């Protein structure tokens, strides 16, 4: 049985026993990917790489959603 990975999203701790990509994570939380900026381990992550980057143990992910208004 694979060991669970611990990772953080916006400061909150999560666990997964599976290999998941950043895109899988966004899909799971039902984020609209056209309205957000994703920071992965202190670096802004390009959207074209989200499906290629697998979440590893102790990764830190910050998701900032864009809100419009007037």
PDB file with one MODEL, atoms N, CA, C and O in Angstrom:
MODEL        1
ATOM      1  N   UNK A   1       0.844  -1.180   0.000  1.00  0.00           N
ATOM      2  CA  UNK A   1       0.000   0.000   0.000  1.00  0.00           C
ATOM      3  C   UNK A   1       0.892   1.247   0.000  1.00  0.00           C
ATOM      4  O   UNK A   1       1.800   1.355   0.824  1.00  0.00           O
ATOM      5  N   UNK A   2       0.637   2.199  -0.928  1.00  0.00           N
ATOM      6  CA  UNK A   2       1.468   3.395  -0.988  1.00  0.00           C
ATOM      7  C   UNK A   2       1.253   4.276   0.243  1.00  0.00           C
ATOM      8  O   UNK A   2       0.160   4.333   0.807  1.00  0.00           O
ATOM      9  N   UNK A   3       2.314   4.952   0.639  1.00  0.00           N
ATOM     10  CA  UNK A   3       2.243   5.848   1.786  1.00  0.00           C
ATOM     11  C   UNK A   3       1.516   7.130   1.392  1.00  0.00           C
ATOM     12  O   UNK A   3       1.739   7.667   0.306  1.00  0.00           O
ATOM     13  N   UNK A   4       0.655   7.614   2.268  1.00  0.00           N
ATOM     14  CA  UNK A   4      -0.114   8.832   1.984  1.00  0.00           C
ATOM     15  C   UNK A   4       0.809  10.041   1.940  1.00  0.00           C
ATOM     16  O   UNK A   4       1.757  10.149   2.717  1.00  0.00           O
ATOM     17  N   UNK A   5       0.513  10.942   1.021  1.00  0.00           N
ATOM     18  CA  UNK A   5       1.258  12.190   0.903  1.00  0.00           C
ATOM     19  C   UNK A   5       0.499  13.274   1.651  1.00  0.00           C
ATOM     20  O   UNK A   5      -0.728  13.354   1.582  1.00  0.00           O
ATOM     21  N   UNK A   6       1.244  14.100   2.362  1.00  0.00           N
ATOM     22  CA  UNK A   6       0.676  15.266   3.027  1.00  0.00           C
ATOM     23  C   UNK A   6       1.003  16.470   2.179  1.00  0.00           C
ATOM     24  O   UNK A   6       2.148  16.641   1.760  1.00  0.00           O
ATOM     25  N   UNK A   7       0.013  17.313   1.917  1.00  0.00           N
ATOM     26  CA  UNK A   7       0.263  18.547   1.172  1.00  0.00           C
ATOM     27  C   UNK A   7      -0.655  19.627   1.718  1.00  0.00           C
ATOM     28  O   UNK A   7      -1.600  19.337   2.451  1.00  0.00           O
ATOM     29  N   UNK A   8      -0.378  20.861   1.361  1.00  0.00           N
ATOM     30  CA  UNK A   8      -1.106  21.995   1.904  1.00  0.00           C
ATOM     31  C   UNK A   8      -1.710  22.816   0.771  1.00  0.00           C
ATOM     32  O   UNK A   8      -1.039  23.126  -0.214  1.00  0.00           O
ATOM     33  N   UNK A   9      -2.980  23.162   0.922  1.00  0.00           N
ATOM     34  CA  UNK A   9      -3.666  24.035  -0.034  1.00  0.00           C
ATOM     35  C   UNK A   9      -4.176  25.234   0.748  1.00  0.00           C
ATOM     36  O   UNK A   9      -5.004  25.097   1.649  1.00  0.00           O
ATOM     37  N   UNK A  10      -3.675  26.401   0.396  1.00  0.00           N
ATOM     38  CA  UNK A  10      -4.043  27.640   1.095  1.00  0.00           C
ATOM     39  C   UNK A  10      -3.902  27.489   2.609  1.00  0.00           C
ATOM     40  O   UNK A  10      -4.736  27.964   3.379  1.00  0.00           O
ATOM     41  N   UNK A  11      -2.824  26.815   3.015  1.00  0.00           N
ATOM     42  CA  UNK A  11      -2.511  26.662   4.430  1.00  0.00           C
ATOM     43  C   UNK A  11      -3.213  25.516   5.132  1.00  0.00           C
ATOM     44  O   UNK A  11      -2.905  25.231   6.289  1.00  0.00           O
ATOM     45  N   UNK A  12      -4.145  24.850   4.470  1.00  0.00           N
ATOM     46  CA  UNK A  12      -4.870  23.737   5.085  1.00  0.00           C
ATOM     47  C   UNK A  12      -4.231  22.416   4.662  1.00  0.00           C
ATOM     48  O   UNK A  12      -3.894  22.220   3.494  1.00  0.00           O
ATOM     49  N   UNK A  13      -4.072  21.527   5.619  1.00  0.00           N
ATOM     50  CA  UNK A  13      -3.403  20.249   5.383  1.00  0.00           C
ATOM     51  C   UNK A  13      -4.366  19.220   4.795  1.00  0.00           C
ATOM     52  O   UNK A  13      -5.503  19.079   5.246  1.00  0.00           O
ATOM     53  N   UNK A  14      -3.879  18.496   3.764  1.00  0.00           N
ATOM     54  CA  UNK A  14      -4.646  17.425   3.112  1.00  0.00           C
ATOM     55  C   UNK A  14      -3.750  16.211   2.947  1.00  0.00           C
ATOM     56  O   UNK A  14      -2.525  16.307   3.020  1.00  0.00           O
ATOM     57  N   UNK A  15      -4.382  15.066   2.723  1.00  0.00           N
ATOM     58  CA  UNK A  15      -3.669  13.801   2.519  1.00  0.00           C
ATOM     59  C   UNK A  15      -4.229  13.100   1.299  1.00  0.00           C
ATOM     60  O   UNK A  15      -5.418  13.207   0.998  1.00  0.00           O
ATOM     61  N   UNK A  16      -3.361  12.378   0.596  1.00  0.00           N
ATOM     62  CA  UNK A  16      -3.829  11.513  -0.490  1.00  0.00           C
ATOM     63  C   UNK A  16      -2.889  10.315  -0.605  1.00  0.00           C
ATOM     64  O   UNK A  16      -1.671  10.471  -0.527  1.00  0.00           O
ATOM     65  N   UNK A  17      -3.449   9.124  -0.790  1.00  0.00           N
ATOM     66  CA  UNK A  17      -2.621   7.950  -1.033  1.00  0.00           C
ATOM     67  C   UNK A  17      -2.296   7.794  -2.523  1.00  0.00           C
ATOM     68  O   UNK A  17      -1.479   6.957  -2.907  1.00  0.00           O
ATOM     69  N   UNK A  18      -2.950   8.613  -3.353  1.00  0.00           N
ATOM     70  CA  UNK A  18      -2.827   8.473  -4.810  1.00  0.00           C
ATOM     71  C   UNK A  18      -1.890   9.522  -5.393  1.00  0.00           C
ATOM     72  O   UNK A  18      -1.602  10.542  -4.766  1.00  0.00           O
ATOM     73  N   UNK A  19      -1.425   9.249  -6.598  1.00  0.00           N
ATOM     74  CA  UNK A  19      -0.689  10.252  -7.361  1.00  0.00           C
ATOM     75  C   UNK A  19      -1.716  11.132  -8.058  1.00  0.00           C
ATOM     76  O   UNK A  19      -2.477  10.662  -8.904  1.00  0.00           O
ATOM     77  N   UNK A  20      -1.732  12.400  -7.702  1.00  0.00           N
ATOM     78  CA  UNK A  20      -2.665  13.326  -8.338  1.00  0.00           C
ATOM     79  C   UNK A  20      -1.902  14.530  -8.865  1.00  0.00           C
ATOM     80  O   UNK A  20      -0.896  14.950  -8.293  1.00  0.00           O
ATOM     81  N   UNK A  21      -2.394  15.067  -9.948  1.00  0.00           N
ATOM     82  CA  UNK A  21      -1.778  16.253 -10.546  1.00  0.00           C
ATOM     83  C   UNK A  21      -2.451  17.501  -9.986  1.00  0.00           C
ATOM     84  O   UNK A  21      -3.489  17.421  -9.329  1.00  0.00           O
ATOM     85  N   UNK A  22      -1.851  18.639 -10.252  1.00  0.00           N
ATOM     86  CA  UNK A  22      -2.471  19.897  -9.860  1.00  0.00           C
ATOM     87  C   UNK A  22      -3.841  20.038 -10.517  1.00  0.00           C
ATOM     88  O   UNK A  22      -4.781  20.527  -9.892  1.00  0.00           O
ATOM     89  N   UNK A  23      -3.958  19.615 -11.769  1.00  0.00           N
ATOM     90  CA  UNK A  23      -5.247  19.691 -12.471  1.00  0.00           C
ATOM     91  C   UNK A  23      -6.288  18.803 -11.796  1.00  0.00           C
ATOM     92  O   UNK A  23      -7.446  19.197 -11.662  1.00  0.00           O
ATOM     93  N   UNK A  24      -5.881  17.601 -11.369  1.00  0.00           N
ATOM     94  CA  UNK A  24      -6.802  16.707 -10.640  1.00  0.00           C
ATOM     95  C   UNK A  24      -7.311  17.392  -9.368  1.00  0.00           C
ATOM     96  O   UNK A  24      -8.493  17.311  -9.035  1.00  0.00           O
ATOM     97  N   UNK A  25      -6.410  18.056  -8.674  1.00  0.00           N
ATOM     98  CA  UNK A  25      -6.777  18.748  -7.442  1.00  0.00           C
ATOM     99  C   UNK A  25      -7.791  19.853  -7.719  1.00  0.00           C
ATOM    100  O   UNK A  25      -8.786  19.975  -7.005  1.00  0.00           O
ATOM    101  N   UNK A  26      -7.549  20.650  -8.740  1.00  0.00           N
ATOM    102  CA  UNK A  26      -8.471  21.727  -9.092  1.00  0.00           C
ATOM    103  C   UNK A  26      -9.838  21.172  -9.494  1.00  0.00           C
ATOM    104  O   UNK A  26     -10.873  21.739  -9.143  1.00  0.00           O
ATOM    105  N   UNK A  27      -9.835  20.073 -10.224  1.00  0.00           N
ATOM    106  CA  UNK A  27     -11.096  19.430 -10.614  1.00  0.00           C
ATOM    107  C   UNK A  27     -11.849  18.922  -9.380  1.00  0.00           C
ATOM    108  O   UNK A  27     -13.067  19.072  -9.281  1.00  0.00           O
ATOM    109  N   UNK A  28     -11.116  18.326  -8.449  1.00  0.00           N
ATOM    110  CA  UNK A  28     -11.728  17.782  -7.241  1.00  0.00           C
ATOM    111  C   UNK A  28     -12.435  18.881  -6.446  1.00  0.00           C
ATOM    112  O   UNK A  28     -13.549  18.688  -5.959  1.00  0.00           O
ATOM    113  N   UNK A  29     -11.777  20.035  -6.319  1.00  0.00           N
ATOM    114  CA  UNK A  29     -12.355  21.146  -5.566  1.00  0.00           C
ATOM    115  C   UNK A  29     -13.267  22.023  -6.426  1.00  0.00           C
ATOM    116  O   UNK A  29     -13.795  23.026  -5.947  1.00  0.00           O
ATOM    117  N   UNK A  30     -13.451  21.651  -7.684  1.00  0.00           N
ATOM    118  CA  UNK A  30     -14.365  22.318  -8.605  1.00  0.00           C
ATOM    119  C   UNK A  30     -14.033  23.792  -8.828  1.00  0.00           C
ATOM    120  O   UNK A  30     -14.920  24.645  -8.856  1.00  0.00           O
ATOM    121  N   UNK A  31     -12.731  24.076  -8.987  1.00  0.00           N
ATOM    122  CA  UNK A  31     -12.296  25.430  -9.309  1.00  0.00           C
ATOM    123  C   UNK A  31     -12.488  25.706 -10.792  1.00  0.00           C
ATOM    124  O   UNK A  31     -12.308  24.815 -11.622  1.00  0.00           O
ATOM    125  N   UNK A  32     -12.850  26.928 -11.121  1.00  0.00           N
ATOM    126  CA  UNK A  32     -12.898  27.380 -12.508  1.00  0.00           C
ATOM    127  C   UNK A  32     -11.470  27.818 -12.871  1.00  0.00           C
ATOM    128  O   UNK A  32     -11.020  28.880 -12.441  1.00  0.00           O
ATOM    129  N   UNK A  33     -10.774  27.017 -13.646  1.00  0.00           N
ATOM    130  CA  UNK A  33      -9.354  27.255 -13.911  1.00  0.00           C
ATOM    131  C   UNK A  33      -9.080  28.531 -14.703  1.00  0.00           C
ATOM    132  O   UNK A  33      -7.942  28.999 -14.740  1.00  0.00           O
ATOM    133  N   UNK A  34     -10.096  29.094 -15.332  1.00  0.00           N
ATOM    134  CA  UNK A  34      -9.866  30.333 -16.080  1.00  0.00           C
ATOM    135  C   UNK A  34      -9.874  31.554 -15.162  1.00  0.00           C
ATOM    136  O   UNK A  34      -9.531  32.657 -15.588  1.00  0.00           O
ATOM    137  N   UNK A  35     -10.265  31.355 -13.898  1.00  0.00           N
ATOM    138  CA  UNK A  35     -10.375  32.484 -12.980  1.00  0.00           C
ATOM    139  C   UNK A  35      -9.467  32.355 -11.762  1.00  0.00           C
ATOM    140  O   UNK A  35      -9.840  32.771 -10.666  1.00  0.00           O
ATOM    141  N   UNK A  36      -8.281  31.781 -11.945  1.00  0.00           N
ATOM    142  CA  UNK A  36      -7.404  31.637 -10.797  1.00  0.00           C
ATOM    143  C   UNK A  36      -5.929  31.694 -11.185  1.00  0.00           C
ATOM    144  O   UNK A  36      -5.546  31.530 -12.343  1.00  0.00           O
ATOM    145  N   UNK A  37      -5.133  31.932 -10.160  1.00  0.00           N
ATOM    146  CA  UNK A  37      -3.678  31.874 -10.268  1.00  0.00           C
ATOM    147  C   UNK A  37      -3.234  30.810  -9.276  1.00  0.00           C
ATOM    148  O   UNK A  37      -3.719  30.775  -8.145  1.00  0.00           O
ATOM    149  N   UNK A  38      -2.322  29.950  -9.687  1.00  0.00           N
ATOM    150  CA  UNK A  38      -1.875  28.861  -8.836  1.00  0.00           C
ATOM    151  C   UNK A  38      -0.390  29.018  -8.539  1.00  0.00           C
ATOM    152  O   UNK A  38       0.434  29.152  -9.444  1.00  0.00           O
ATOM    153  N   UNK A  39      -0.072  28.999  -7.258  1.00  0.00           N
ATOM    154  CA  UNK A  39       1.319  29.047  -6.809  1.00  0.00           C
ATOM    155  C   UNK A  39       1.669  27.670  -6.257  1.00  0.00           C
ATOM    156  O   UNK A  39       0.973  27.140  -5.391  1.00  0.00           O
ATOM    157  N   UNK A  40       2.746  27.104  -6.766  1.00  0.00           N
ATOM    158  CA  UNK A  40       3.171  25.759  -6.377  1.00  0.00           C
ATOM    159  C   UNK A  40       4.571  25.857  -5.782  1.00  0.00           C
ATOM    160  O   UNK A  40       5.528  26.175  -6.488  1.00  0.00           O
ATOM    161  N   UNK A  41       4.690  25.584  -4.490  1.00  0.00           N
ATOM    162  CA  UNK A  41       5.971  25.687  -3.780  1.00  0.00           C
ATOM    163  C   UNK A  41       6.663  27.030  -4.026  1.00  0.00           C
ATOM    164  O   UNK A  41       7.846  27.093  -4.358  1.00  0.00           O
ATOM    165  N   UNK A  42       5.887  28.096  -3.852  1.00  0.00           N
ATOM    166  CA  UNK A  42       6.366  29.489  -3.925  1.00  0.00           C
ATOM    167  C   UNK A  42       6.670  29.996  -5.326  1.00  0.00           C
ATOM    168  O   UNK A  42       7.306  31.040  -5.469  1.00  0.00           O
ATOM    169  N   UNK A  43       6.240  29.294  -6.355  1.00  0.00           N
ATOM    170  CA  UNK A  43       6.425  29.751  -7.733  1.00  0.00           C
ATOM    171  C   UNK A  43       5.076  29.738  -8.452  1.00  0.00           C
ATOM    172  O   UNK A  43       4.296  28.797  -8.309  1.00  0.00           O
ATOM    173  N   UNK A  44       4.811  30.786  -9.222  1.00  0.00           N
ATOM    174  CA  UNK A  44       3.602  30.814 -10.033  1.00  0.00           C
ATOM    175  C   UNK A  44       3.725  29.706 -11.077  1.00  0.00           C
ATOM    176  O   UNK A  44       4.742  29.595 -11.762  1.00  0.00           O
ATOM    177  N   UNK A  45       2.695  28.902 -11.188  1.00  0.00           N
ATOM    178  CA  UNK A  45       2.723  27.741 -12.067  1.00  0.00           C
ATOM    179  C   UNK A  45       1.898  28.008 -13.322  1.00  0.00           C
ATOM    180  O   UNK A  45       0.728  28.381 -13.241  1.00  0.00           O
ATOM    181  N   UNK A  46       2.512  27.815 -14.462  1.00  0.00           N
ATOM    182  CA  UNK A  46       1.844  28.015 -15.744  1.00  0.00           C
ATOM    183  C   UNK A  46       0.744  26.977 -15.932  1.00  0.00           C
ATOM    184  O   UNK A  46       0.937  25.791 -15.662  1.00  0.00           O
ATOM    185  N   UNK A  47      -0.398  27.437 -16.392  1.00  0.00           N
ATOM    186  CA  UNK A  47      -1.576  26.582 -16.573  1.00  0.00           C
ATOM    187  C   UNK A  47      -1.297  25.367 -17.458  1.00  0.00           C
ATOM    188  O   UNK A  47      -1.865  24.299 -17.226  1.00  0.00           O
ATOM    189  N   UNK A  48      -0.446  25.507 -18.455  1.00  0.00           N
ATOM    190  CA  UNK A  48      -0.186  24.385 -19.369  1.00  0.00           C
ATOM    191  C   UNK A  48       0.546  23.232 -18.681  1.00  0.00           C
ATOM    192  O   UNK A  48       0.607  22.131 -19.228  1.00  0.00           O
ATOM    193  N   UNK A  49       1.104  23.468 -17.487  1.00  0.00           N
ATOM    194  CA  UNK A  49       1.824  22.419 -16.762  1.00  0.00           C
ATOM    195  C   UNK A  49       1.013  21.753 -15.661  1.00  0.00           C
ATOM    196  O   UNK A  49       1.486  20.794 -15.052  1.00  0.00           O
ATOM    197  N   UNK A  50      -0.196  22.234 -15.389  1.00  0.00           N
ATOM    198  CA  UNK A  50      -0.972  21.727 -14.270  1.00  0.00           C
ATOM    199  C   UNK A  50      -1.246  20.234 -14.359  1.00  0.00           C
ATOM    200  O   UNK A  50      -1.270  19.557 -13.331  1.00  0.00           O
ATOM    201  N   UNK A  51      -1.449  19.709 -15.539  1.00  0.00           N
ATOM    202  CA  UNK A  51      -1.734  18.273 -15.668  1.00  0.00           C
ATOM    203  C   UNK A  51      -0.475  17.419 -15.623  1.00  0.00           C
ATOM    204  O   UNK A  51      -0.565  16.197 -15.506  1.00  0.00           O
ATOM    205  N   UNK A  52       0.698  18.042 -15.714  1.00  0.00           N
ATOM    206  CA  UNK A  52       1.967  17.302 -15.717  1.00  0.00           C
ATOM    207  C   UNK A  52       2.631  17.249 -14.342  1.00  0.00           C
ATOM    208  O   UNK A  52       3.475  16.388 -14.095  1.00  0.00           O
ATOM    209  N   UNK A  53       2.256  18.165 -13.445  1.00  0.00           N
ATOM    210  CA  UNK A  53       2.905  18.249 -12.136  1.00  0.00           C
ATOM    211  C   UNK A  53       2.130  17.406 -11.129  1.00  0.00           C
ATOM    212  O   UNK A  53       0.961  17.670 -10.850  1.00  0.00           O
ATOM    213  N   UNK A  54       2.805  16.380 -10.584  1.00  0.00           N
ATOM    214  CA  UNK A  54       2.208  15.531  -9.564  1.00  0.00           C
ATOM    215  C   UNK A  54       2.524  16.096  -8.186  1.00  0.00           C
ATOM    216  O   UNK A  54       3.636  16.553  -7.923  1.00  0.00           O
ATOM    217  N   UNK A  55       1.536  16.055  -7.327  1.00  0.00           N
ATOM    218  CA  UNK A  55       1.702  16.560  -5.972  1.00  0.00           C
ATOM    219  C   UNK A  55       2.556  15.579  -5.174  1.00  0.00           C
ATOM    220  O   UNK A  55       2.310  14.373  -5.165  1.00  0.00           O
ATOM    221  N   UNK A  56       3.567  16.132  -4.507  1.00  0.00           N
ATOM    222  CA  UNK A  56       4.491  15.344  -3.700  1.00  0.00           C
ATOM    223  C   UNK A  56       4.291  15.658  -2.225  1.00  0.00           C
ATOM    224  O   UNK A  56       3.595  16.610  -1.870  1.00  0.00           O
ATOM    225  N   UNK A  57       4.902  14.855  -1.378  1.00  0.00           N
ATOM    226  CA  UNK A  57       4.802  15.051   0.060  1.00  0.00           C
ATOM    227  C   UNK A  57       5.329  16.440   0.444  1.00  0.00           C
ATOM    228  O   UNK A  57       6.386  16.862  -0.024  1.00  0.00           O
ATOM    229  N   UNK A  58       4.591  17.130   1.287  1.00  0.00           N
ATOM    230  CA  UNK A  58       4.939  18.454   1.836  1.00  0.00           C
ATOM    231  C   UNK A  58       4.842  19.593   0.829  1.00  0.00           C
ATOM    232  O   UNK A  58       5.323  20.690   1.113  1.00  0.00           O
ATOM    233  N   UNK A  59       4.242  19.376  -0.332  1.00  0.00           N
ATOM    234  CA  UNK A  59       4.060  20.467  -1.294  1.00  0.00           C
ATOM    235  C   UNK A  59       3.125  21.518  -0.716  1.00  0.00           C
ATOM    236  O   UNK A  59       2.216  21.216   0.057  1.00  0.00           O
ATOM    237  N   UNK A  60       3.376  22.771  -1.115  1.00  0.00           N
ATOM    238  CA  UNK A  60       2.542  23.895  -0.696  1.00  0.00           C
ATOM    239  C   UNK A  60       1.929  24.531  -1.930  1.00  0.00           C
ATOM    240  O   UNK A  60       2.633  24.973  -2.838  1.00  0.00           O
ATOM    241  N   UNK A  61       0.615  24.568  -1.945  1.00  0.00           N
ATOM    242  CA  UNK A  61      -0.134  25.078  -3.088  1.00  0.00           C
ATOM    243  C   UNK A  61      -1.007  26.230  -2.600  1.00  0.00           C
ATOM    244  O   UNK A  61      -1.745  26.096  -1.624  1.00  0.00           O
ATOM    245  N   UNK A  62      -0.912  27.341  -3.279  1.00  0.00           N
ATOM    246  CA  UNK A  62      -1.770  28.484  -2.977  1.00  0.00           C
ATOM    247  C   UNK A  62      -2.622  28.748  -4.212  1.00  0.00           C
ATOM    248  O   UNK A  62      -2.105  28.843  -5.325  1.00  0.00           O
ATOM    249  N   UNK A  63      -3.911  28.865  -4.009  1.00  0.00           N
ATOM    250  CA  UNK A  63      -4.850  29.120  -5.108  1.00  0.00           C
ATOM    251  C   UNK A  63      -5.523  30.448  -4.835  1.00  0.00           C
ATOM    252  O   UNK A  63      -6.178  30.632  -3.809  1.00  0.00           O
ATOM    253  N   UNK A  64      -5.352  31.374  -5.768  1.00  0.00           N
ATOM    254  CA  UNK A  64      -5.955  32.694  -5.643  1.00  0.00           C
ATOM    255  C   UNK A  64      -6.973  32.847  -6.767  1.00  0.00           C
ATOM    256  O   UNK A  64      -6.630  32.784  -7.947  1.00  0.00           O
ATOM    257  N   UNK A  65      -8.227  33.048  -6.380  1.00  0.00           N
ATOM    258  CA  UNK A  65      -9.269  33.208  -7.384  1.00  0.00           C
ATOM    259  C   UNK A  65      -9.435  34.698  -7.711  1.00  0.00           C
ATOM    260  O   UNK A  65      -9.254  35.564  -6.855  1.00  0.00           O
ATOM    261  N   UNK A  66      -9.775  34.960  -8.940  1.00  0.00           N
ATOM    262  CA  UNK A  66      -9.970  36.317  -9.434  1.00  0.00           C
ATOM    263  C   UNK A  66     -11.459  36.630  -9.347  1.00  0.00           C
ATOM    264  O   UNK A  66     -12.300  35.878  -9.841  1.00  0.00           O
ATOM    265  N   UNK A  67     -11.763  37.752  -8.709  1.00  0.00           N
ATOM    266  CA  UNK A  67     -13.155  38.160  -8.533  1.00  0.00           C
ATOM    267  C   UNK A  67     -13.317  39.535  -9.189  1.00  0.00           C
ATOM    268  O   UNK A  67     -12.562  40.470  -8.922  1.00  0.00           O
ATOM    269  N   UNK A  68     -14.313  39.621 -10.041  1.00  0.00           N
ATOM    270  CA  UNK A  68     -14.601  40.899 -10.695  1.00  0.00           C
ATOM    271  C   UNK A  68     -15.757  41.598  -9.994  1.00  0.00           C
ATOM    272  O   UNK A  68     -16.529  40.976  -9.264  1.00  0.00           O
ATOM    273  N   UNK A  69     -15.858  42.842 -10.219  1.00  0.00           N
ATOM    274  CA  UNK A  69     -16.965  43.585  -9.619  1.00  0.00           C
ATOM    275  C   UNK A  69     -16.928  45.033 -10.092  1.00  0.00           C
ATOM    276  O   UNK A  69     -16.030  45.454 -10.821  1.00  0.00           O
ATOM    277  N   UNK A  70     -17.901  45.748  -9.665  1.00  0.00           N
ATOM    278  CA  UNK A  70     -17.945  47.131 -10.085  1.00  0.00           C
ATOM    279  C   UNK A  70     -18.506  48.042  -9.054  1.00  0.00           C
ATOM    280  O   UNK A  70     -18.601  49.248  -9.281  1.00  0.00           O
TER     281      UNK A  70
ENDMDL
END
